[in-house]
Every structure is written in C-alpha cells, then in structure tokens.
Amino acid sequence: MIQKSIVHESNNSWHDNTYTGPWQFKVTDMGNLISPALWVAPQYGQDAGSTFDGVKPTPPAIVEQDFESSSVSPYAPWYSASVTHQTGDAHGGSGSLRMTTDQASGSAIQLDNYPGYTGVVAGTSYRASLWYKEAVATMPAVTWNVRWRDESGTVLRTDPVTLARETTWTEAAGTFTAPAGATRVDWTFTWNAGQTGPAFQIDDLALRPAP
C-alpha cells in the first residue's frame, strides 16, 4: 500500500520544527487526521525536538486508569483473591481498587482483556506507574507483573515491579523497553500473605511512553 509505505517505510523524517496554531497531520490517507500528540508518539515517531505553540506534546498513554467508575472491569480474580471497588480514601478523585487475600496461600488478580492493550511499539521505552497502599491487616509484598505480548497473545517477556508494604499512598514505577515483536501489554498482581484477610489498594495506574 503506497500510503503505508510513505508513512512508515520510506525513512521520511520531520524534526526540530516550530509549529503554531491548530496543527493536525494527514497520515495513511487524506481523510485520516491525527493530533500532534499522536504524530510524535511511538506509532509515527515524528518531529523529535519540535514544539507546538512553544511546548512539546505529550504522547498519549496506552492506558490510564483512575478507578472512578464503580466497575472493577477489566480486573478479575485469578486465584485465592478478590477485587472490589472502593469509594473514598483514594489517591486521586474518590475511587480506587482493593485487592484482598481470600485464602492462606498464593493470591493473584489478573486482567480480563486478553490479549491485552494495543498500541505497543517494539523497541520503545514505556513507564508503568501506579499508586498503592495497605488497606487491611499487614500488606504482603506484591509483584506487579507487566507482560509484553505479540499480536497472537504470546507473552514475550514479563517485567516485575515490586510493591513493598506501605501504609500511605506510595508510587511504584518501572521503565521498560518493549521487546521485539511486542504489540500488546497486560499485567497481573501476585502475592503470598500466608493468611486470609490482608488487602491493598491501587489507584491512578498508567502506562505511557517514557520521557
């Protein structure tokens, strides 16, 4: 396809420009207009070092979750755990998610959106971040497992982020480069409390291109 070749395969490069006014960019076909934020994002990767009305646009996140909705979707129990929506005592806004140990054994929560979120560009660095804190009893050490998948859903690599016990809202984050072949991402939370009851909350989760 000629349009795809021009946009993605002809080594065309825009960079170090200064834009003023309401710019949009035509890609793939004349009717497909995208914002500066998408234009500089990993999918197109154009205009490195350029500014738009004096600022550099921030590429959109692959996913942002503030848990303001009463739904827990797409989170679901995986084993020996439960997940509930909480109102009040949030990091931002009024909502958060609580993950609770239901049995005295290994516990886990997973995403129910196989094969994960789209928009990953292999070789691009991404920052995964969230806020968390102890909710009930003594919070165990929790691992946030960020899993990079190819288009068929195969897990190519898992990158762990540790959530050590904290009794006040604390940020956990990691910066990772998506492996070759990655187009999607999902994650799980795993822990072993050794008893029923311990719980923790998460809020303001995001995965976006690293600065």
C-alpha positions in Angstrom: 0.0 0.0 0.0 1.5 3.3 -1.2 0.2 5.4 1.8 1.6 2.9 4.3 5.0 2.9 2.5 5.2 6.7 2.6 4.3 7.0 6.3 6.2 4.0 7.7 8.7 2.6 5.3 10.3 5.4 3.3 12.5 6.8 6.1 10.7 10.2 5.9 11.6 12.2 9.0 10.3 15.5 10.4 12.2 17.0 13.3 13.2 20.2 15.2 10.3 22.3 13.8 8.3 25.0 15.4 4.5 24.9 14.9 2.0 27.5 15.8 -1.8 27.2 15.6 -4.1 24.2 15.5 -2.0 21.7 13.6 -3.1 18.3 12.5 -1.3 15.7 10.4 -2.7 13.6 7.5 -1.4 10.0 7.6 -2.2 6.8 5.7 -4.9 8.5 3.7 -6.1 12.1 3.1 -9.1 11.7 5.4 -7.1 10.4 8.4 -6.1 13.4 10.6 -4.2 13.0 13.8 -3.2 15.3 16.6 0.4 16.4 17.3 0.5 14.1 20.4 -0.2 11.1 18.1 2.2 12.4 15.5 5.1 12.4 17.9 4.0 9.2 19.7 5.9 5.9 19.0 3.4 4.7 16.3 4.6 7.5 14.0 7.7 8.8 15.8 7.9 12.2 14.0 9.0 15.7 14.9 11.6 14.8 17.6 12.7 18.1 19.1 9.8 20.1 17.7 7.5 22.3 19.6 3.8 23.2 19.1 2.9 26.7 20.3 6.0 26.6 22.4 5.6 23.2 24.0 6.5 19.6 23.2 3.3 17.5 23.1 3.0 14.5 25.4 2.3 11.2 23.6 -1.0 9.6 24.8 -0.8 6.8 27.3 -1.5 3.2 26.2 -3.8 3.0 29.2 -4.7 5.3 32.1 -7.0 4.1 35.0 -8.3 6.3 37.8 -10.9 3.8 39.0 -13.6 6.4 39.4 -16.2 4.1 37.8 -17.8 1.7 40.3 -16.9 -1.2 37.9 -13.8 -3.4 38.6 -13.5 -4.3 34.9 -11.2 -5.4 33.4 -9.7 -6.8 36.7 -10.8 -10.2 37.8 -9.8 -12.7 40.5 -7.2 -15.2 39.3 -6.8 -17.4 42.4 -7.3 -17.1 46.1 -8.2 -13.4 45.9 -11.0 -10.9 45.3 -11.1 -7.4 43.8 -13.6 -4.7 44.8 -14.2 -1.0 44.0 -13.7 1.4 46.9 -15.2 4.9 47.3 -13.3 7.3 49.4 -9.7 7.3 50.7 -8.4 7.3 47.1 -5.1 8.7 45.9 -6.8 10.9 43.3 -10.6 11.5 43.0 -12.8 9.3 45.0 -12.3 5.7 43.6 -9.7 3.0 43.9 -9.5 -0.8 43.7 -9.0 -3.1 46.7 -7.3 -6.5 46.2 -8.0 -8.9 49.1 -6.4 -12.2 50.2 -9.2 -14.8 50.3 -7.1 -17.9 51.2 -3.9 -18.5 53.1 -1.9 -19.3 50.0 -0.6 -17.6 46.9 -3.0 -15.0 45.6 -3.4 -13.2 42.3 -5.5 -10.7 40.3 -5.4 -10.6 36.5 -6.8 -8.5 33.6 -9.7 -10.0 31.8 -9.0 -8.4 28.4 -6.8 -11.0 26.6 -4.6 -10.4 24.7 -4.1 -7.1 26.4 -4.0 -3.4 25.5 -2.9 -2.5 21.9 -0.6 0.3 20.9 2.8 -1.1 22.0 5.7 -0.3 19.6 8.6 -2.7 19.9 11.9 -1.1 21.0 10.1 1.9 22.6 10.6 2.6 26.3 7.5 2.8 28.5 7.0 3.9 32.1 4.5 1.8 34.1 3.3 3.5 37.3 0.6 3.3 39.9 -0.1 4.4 43.5 -0.8 1.9 46.2 -1.1 1.4 50.0 -2.0 -1.1 52.7 -5.8 -1.4 53.2 -6.4 -4.2 55.7 -4.1 -6.1 58.2 -0.4 -6.3 57.1 0.1 -5.8 53.4 2.3 -8.5 51.9 5.0 -7.9 49.3 3.1 -7.7 45.9 4.6 -8.1 42.5 3.1 -6.2 39.6 3.9 -8.3 36.5 3.9 -6.3 33.3 3.6 -8.7 30.4 4.5 -7.8 26.8 2.7 -9.8 24.2 2.8 -10.2 20.4 -0.3 -9.9 18.2 -1.2 -13.6 18.7 -1.2 -13.1 22.5 2.1 -14.9 23.3 3.9 -13.5 26.3 7.4 -12.4 25.1 8.7 -11.1 28.4 7.5 -10.2 31.9 8.9 -7.2 33.8 8.2 -7.1 37.6 7.5 -4.0 39.7 7.7 -4.6 43.5 5.1 -3.1 45.8 6.6 -3.3 49.2 4.4 -2.7 52.2 3.4 1.0 52.6 0.6 2.4 54.8 0.2 5.6 53.0 -0.2 6.2 49.3 3.1 5.5 47.5 4.1 5.4 43.8 5.5 2.3 42.3 7.0 2.6 38.8 9.4 1.0 36.3 10.7 1.9 32.9 10.9 -0.9 30.3 11.7 -1.3 26.7 9.1 -3.3 24.8 10.8 -6.4 23.3 11.0 -7.2 19.6 7.6 -8.3 18.3 5.6 -6.7 21.1 2.3 -5.1 20.1 0.3 -5.5 23.3 0.6 -5.4 27.0 -1.2 -6.7 30.1 -0.4 -7.4 33.7 -1.2 -9.4 36.9 -0.7 -8.8 40.6 0.6 -11.7 42.6 1.4 -12.1 46.3 1.6 -14.6 49.2 0.2 -13.3 52.5 0.2 -16.6 54.4 -3.2 -15.9 55.9 -6.7 -14.7 54.8 -7.6 -11.0 55.1 -4.7 -8.8 54.1 -5.6 -6.3 51.4 -4.1 -3.4 49.5 -5.5 -0.6 47.3 -4.3 0.7 43.9 -5.1 3.9 42.1 -4.0 6.1 39.2 -2.4 3.4 37.1 -0.8 4.4 33.8 1.5 3.0 31.1 2.8 5.6 28.7 5.9 6.3 26.5 8.9 7.2 28.8 10.1 10.8 28.6 
